[in-house]
Amino acid sequence: MSREYFLPKNSTMKKTLCKQMGLLILVVFLLNQVYATQTQLQNALLLPNLPPDSLVTKTMVNYEVPAAIIPLQSNMRNYVDKYLNENAETLENIKERKSGTFKTIEKILVKRGIPAELMYLAIVESELNSRATSRVGAAGIWQLMPETARSLGLQVNAKTDQRRHTNKSSVAAADYLKTLYKQFDDWLLVVAAYNCGAGNVYKAIKLSGSREFWKMQRYLPAETRGHVKHFIATHFYYEDNGSIVTLTKKERIRHLSSMNKMVVIKVDNHKTVEAPASLNEPSDCAVIDANDGALIVGLENK
């Protein structure tokens, strides 16, 4: 005699519901995979050739944040190519030997409201050699003169020279860069003033009738003109692109005018890092990376 077994209705409904839930979870998973792949493809298209350890790349990988590309000025291409052909080996050695110094400077600069990319100025100044001393008496990785260093709170005497202390000199240099930026509102002029003094930059502005580096550079000392261009070239070696610190004020405003959203990634117990004064234009957009102390790394264009 055959027997027929029937499942209770509620048991059948449970099985059907489980199947439906399983299908829903699978669909959601597949959609997430497609979205992640699209994001990676978009990022690859936006940043095809960035070094894997550049500031922008770290944010792209860690946070999947798109970043706008700032290309090299056309009038600088030949100069940068020549400079990098002659100095690429030295710059690569610095990166390999001084990775800890890079991270220390990045954290200090951004904590004090200075774009992290200004760390490349220290490479131009001294190749990150704390024992470096110039013919005129500037010393340390930031090549601060004794009087300037003392005015920034560093001890410089027969027994102690804090210009050779990476942390303390970087804090002093950040404060000095911030002071210069308040005067010029232009990072290229800040780099110029850091080399030859604010007075010489004001003199060049007066003689040229322009506050734009490319128009007034011939009125600056030859060493200073080279200093600014070396900074731009060094930046492009490590980042393979520009940033707000490689633009004049006019170029910066033009670039930021197309941005329409400020993006801030929170750091350290949900504290928010504010963008530096250089980004305080209408329609600004800054990307701030919470990794390694919050690095100001790029711009988002939506």
C-alpha positions as CSV (number, residue, x, y, z in Angstrom):
1,M,0.0,0.0,0.0
2,S,1.6,3.3,-1.1
3,R,1.8,6.2,1.2
4,E,1.7,9.9,0.3
5,Y,3.3,12.4,2.5
6,F,2.2,16.0,2.5
7,L,4.2,18.9,4.0
8,P,2.3,21.5,6.0
9,K,1.5,24.6,4.1
10,N,3.6,26.8,6.4
11,S,6.6,24.6,5.9
12,T,6.3,24.9,2.1
13,M,6.0,28.7,2.4
14,K,9.2,28.8,4.5
15,K,11.1,26.8,1.9
16,T,9.9,29.2,-0.8
17,L,10.8,32.2,1.2
18,C,14.3,30.9,1.9
19,K,14.8,30.3,-1.8
20,Q,13.6,33.9,-2.6
21,M,15.9,35.3,0.1
22,G,18.8,33.3,-1.3
23,L,18.2,34.6,-4.8
24,L,17.9,38.2,-3.5
25,I,21.2,37.9,-1.6
26,L,22.9,36.6,-4.8
27,V,21.5,39.4,-6.9
28,V,22.8,42.0,-4.4
29,F,26.2,40.4,-4.3
30,L,26.4,40.3,-8.1
31,L,25.4,44.0,-8.3
32,N,28.0,45.0,-5.8
33,Q,30.6,43.1,-7.8
34,V,29.6,44.9,-10.9
35,Y,29.7,48.3,-9.2
36,A,33.1,47.6,-7.7
37,T,34.4,46.6,-11.1
38,Q,33.0,49.7,-12.7
39,T,34.6,51.9,-10.0
40,Q,37.9,50.2,-10.6
41,L,37.6,50.7,-14.3
42,Q,36.7,54.4,-13.9
43,N,39.6,54.9,-11.5
44,A,42.0,53.1,-14.0
45,L,40.8,55.5,-16.7
46,L,41.1,58.5,-14.5
47,L,44.6,57.6,-13.2
48,P,46.2,55.3,-15.8
49,N,49.9,55.9,-14.9
50,L,50.1,57.1,-11.3
51,P,52.9,55.5,-9.2
52,P,51.3,53.0,-6.8
53,D,52.5,54.9,-3.7
54,S,51.5,58.4,-4.9
55,L,49.2,60.3,-2.6
56,V,46.3,60.3,-5.0
57,T,46.7,56.5,-5.7
58,K,46.6,55.7,-2.0
59,T,43.2,57.4,-1.8
60,M,41.9,55.8,-4.9
61,V,42.8,52.3,-3.7
62,N,41.7,52.7,-0.1
63,Y,38.6,54.7,-0.5
64,E,37.6,54.4,-4.2
65,V,37.5,58.2,-4.4
66,P,37.8,59.6,-8.0
67,A,40.3,62.4,-8.4
68,A,40.7,65.1,-11.1
69,I,44.0,65.1,-12.9
70,I,46.1,68.3,-13.0
71,P,48.5,68.0,-16.0
72,L,51.9,69.5,-16.4
73,Q,52.0,73.0,-17.8
74,S,52.9,72.8,-21.5
75,N,55.8,75.3,-21.1
76,M,57.4,73.0,-18.5
77,R,57.4,69.7,-20.4
78,N,60.9,70.0,-21.9
79,Y,62.3,71.3,-18.6
80,V,60.8,68.5,-16.5
81,D,61.9,65.8,-19.0
82,K,65.5,67.1,-18.9
83,Y,65.5,67.5,-15.1
84,L,64.2,64.0,-14.5
85,N,66.6,62.4,-17.0
86,E,69.4,63.9,-14.9
87,N,67.9,63.3,-11.4
88,A,65.6,60.3,-11.5
89,E,68.1,58.0,-9.9
90,T,68.7,60.4,-7.1
91,L,65.0,60.9,-6.5
92,E,64.4,57.2,-6.5
93,N,67.1,56.6,-4.0
94,I,65.6,59.2,-1.7
95,K,62.2,57.5,-1.9
96,E,63.7,54.1,-1.0
97,R,66.0,55.4,1.8
98,K,63.7,58.0,3.4
99,S,60.2,56.5,3.4
100,G,59.9,57.1,7.2
101,T,60.9,60.8,6.7
102,F,58.3,61.1,4.0
103,K,55.5,59.9,6.3
104,T,56.7,62.1,9.2
105,I,56.7,65.3,7.0
106,E,53.3,64.4,5.5
107,K,51.6,64.1,8.8
108,I,53.1,67.3,10.2
109,L,52.3,69.5,7.1
110,V,48.7,68.4,6.9
111,K,48.1,68.6,10.6
112,R,49.1,72.3,10.4
113,G,46.9,72.9,7.3
114,I,49.5,72.7,4.6
115,P,49.0,70.4,1.5
116,A,51.1,67.3,1.9
117,E,52.7,67.8,-1.5
118,L,54.8,70.6,-0.1
119,M,57.0,67.9,1.3
120,Y,58.6,67.7,-2.1
121,L,60.1,71.2,-1.4
122,A,62.2,69.6,1.4
123,I,63.6,67.2,-1.2
124,V,64.6,70.1,-3.5
125,E,66.1,71.9,-0.5
126,S,68.2,69.2,0.9
127,E,67.4,65.8,-0.5
128,L,66.0,65.1,3.0
129,N,69.5,65.2,4.5
130,S,69.3,66.6,8.0
131,R,73.1,67.2,8.0
132,A,72.9,69.4,4.9
133,T,74.4,73.0,5.2
134,S,74.4,75.6,2.5
135,R,77.3,78.0,1.7
136,V,75.2,80.8,3.3
137,G,74.5,78.9,6.5
138,A,71.0,77.4,5.9
139,A,70.8,74.0,7.5
140,G,68.7,70.9,8.0
141,I,66.2,69.2,5.6
142,W,64.3,72.5,5.2
143,Q,67.5,74.6,4.9
144,L,66.4,77.3,7.3
145,M,68.6,80.3,8.0
146,P,69.6,80.8,11.7
147,E,67.5,84.0,12.1
148,T,64.5,82.5,10.4
149,A,64.7,79.4,12.5
150,R,64.9,81.3,15.7
151,S,61.9,83.5,14.7
152,L,60.0,80.2,14.2
153,G,60.8,79.0,17.7
154,L,63.8,76.7,17.0
155,Q,66.9,76.7,19.1
156,V,70.0,77.5,17.1
157,N,73.2,78.0,19.2
158,A,76.6,76.5,19.7
159,K,75.2,73.5,21.6
160,T,71.8,72.9,19.9
161,D,70.6,73.2,16.3
162,Q,67.0,72.1,16.0
163,R,67.0,72.8,12.3
164,R,68.5,69.3,12.0
165,H,65.6,67.8,13.9
166,T,63.1,66.4,11.4
167,N,60.0,66.8,13.5
168,K,60.8,70.2,15.0
169,S,62.1,71.7,11.8
170,S,59.1,70.4,9.8
171,V,56.7,72.1,12.3
172,A,58.7,75.3,11.9
173,A,58.8,75.0,8.1
174,A,55.0,74.4,8.0
175,D,54.4,77.5,10.0
176,Y,56.7,79.5,7.7
177,L,54.9,78.2,4.6
178,K,51.5,79.1,6.1
179,T,52.8,82.7,6.8
180,L,54.0,83.0,3.2
181,Y,50.8,81.7,1.9
182,K,48.8,84.3,3.8
183,Q,50.9,86.9,2.0
184,F,50.8,85.6,-1.5
185,D,47.8,83.2,-1.8
186,D,49.8,81.3,-4.4
187,W,51.8,78.2,-3.7
188,L,54.4,78.8,-6.5
189,L,55.1,82.3,-5.1
190,V,55.4,80.7,-1.7
191,V,58.1,78.3,-3.0
192,A,59.8,81.3,-4.6
193,A,59.7,83.3,-1.4
194,Y,60.9,80.4,0.6
195,N,64.0,80.5,-1.5
196,C,64.8,84.2,-2.0
197,G,62.6,85.9,0.6
198,A,59.3,87.6,0.4
199,G,60.9,91.0,-0.3
200,N,62.4,89.8,-3.6
201,V,59.1,88.3,-4.7
202,Y,57.3,91.6,-4.0
203,K,60.0,93.4,-6.0
204,A,59.5,91.0,-8.9
205,I,55.7,91.6,-8.7
206,K,56.2,95.3,-8.9
207,L,58.7,95.2,-11.8
208,S,56.6,92.8,-13.8
209,G,53.2,94.2,-13.0
210,S,52.0,90.6,-12.4
211,R,51.5,88.2,-9.5
212,E,51.6,85.2,-11.8
213,F,54.8,83.3,-11.6
214,W,55.2,82.6,-15.3
215,K,54.9,86.3,-16.2
216,M,57.1,87.7,-13.4
217,Q,59.7,84.9,-13.1
218,R,62.4,86.7,-15.1
219,Y,62.5,89.4,-12.4
220,L,63.4,86.8,-9.8
221,P,66.9,85.6,-9.1
222,A,68.0,82.8,-11.5
223,E,68.4,80.4,-8.5
224,T,64.8,81.0,-7.5
225,R,63.4,80.4,-10.9
226,G,65.2,77.1,-11.0
227,H,64.1,76.3,-7.5
228,V,60.4,76.6,-8.4
229,K,60.8,74.6,-11.5
230,H,62.8,71.9,-9.7
231,F,59.9,71.7,-7.2
232,I,57.4,71.2,-10.0
233,A,59.6,68.6,-11.6
234,T,60.1,66.7,-8.3
235,H,56.4,66.7,-7.6
236,F,55.7,65.2,-11.1
237,Y,58.4,62.5,-10.5
238,Y,56.7,61.3,-7.4
239,E,53.0,61.9,-8.3
240,D,53.1,61.7,-12.1
241,N,50.7,64.6,-12.1
242,G,50.3,68.1,-10.6
243,S,48.2,69.3,-7.7
244,I,47.1,72.7,-6.4
245,V,50.7,73.4,-5.3
246,T,52.0,73.3,-8.8
247,L,49.4,75.8,-10.1
248,T,49.4,79.6,-10.0
249,K,46.5,81.3,-8.2
250,K,44.8,82.0,-11.5
251,E,45.3,78.4,-12.7
252,R,44.0,77.1,-9.3
253,I,40.8,79.1,-9.4
254,R,40.2,78.1,-13.0
255,H,40.7,74.5,-12.1
256,L,38.5,74.6,-9.0
257,S,35.8,76.5,-10.7
258,S,34.6,73.2,-12.3
259,M,34.4,71.4,-8.9
260,N,31.1,71.3,-7.1
261,K,31.5,69.3,-4.0
262,M,33.7,69.3,-0.9
263,V,34.6,65.7,0.0
264,V,36.0,65.1,3.5
265,I,36.9,61.7,4.8
266,K,36.7,61.6,8.6
267,V,39.7,60.6,10.6
268,D,40.5,59.6,14.2
269,N,37.2,58.9,16.1
270,H,35.1,60.8,13.5
271,K,37.0,64.0,13.7
272,T,36.9,66.0,10.5
273,V,40.0,67.5,8.9
274,E,39.5,70.9,7.3
275,A,40.9,71.8,3.9
276,P,43.7,74.4,3.8
277,A,43.1,78.0,2.8
278,S,44.3,77.2,-0.7
279,L,41.0,75.3,-1.3
280,N,38.7,77.9,0.1
281,E,37.4,79.1,-3.3
282,P,33.7,78.9,-4.3
283,S,32.8,75.4,-5.4
284,D,35.9,73.9,-3.9
285,C,36.5,70.2,-3.8
286,A,39.1,68.4,-1.7
287,V,39.9,64.8,-1.1
288,I,41.3,64.1,2.4
289,D,42.7,60.6,3.0
290,A,42.4,59.3,6.6
291,N,45.4,57.0,6.1
292,D,48.6,58.0,7.8
293,G,47.3,61.2,9.5
294,A,45.0,62.6,6.8
295,L,46.7,63.5,3.5
296,I,45.3,66.2,1.3
297,V,45.7,64.3,-2.0
298,G,43.6,65.5,-4.8
299,L,40.3,66.8,-6.2
300,E,37.1,65.2,-7.1
301,N,35.2,66.2,-10.2
302,K,31.6,65.2,-10.6
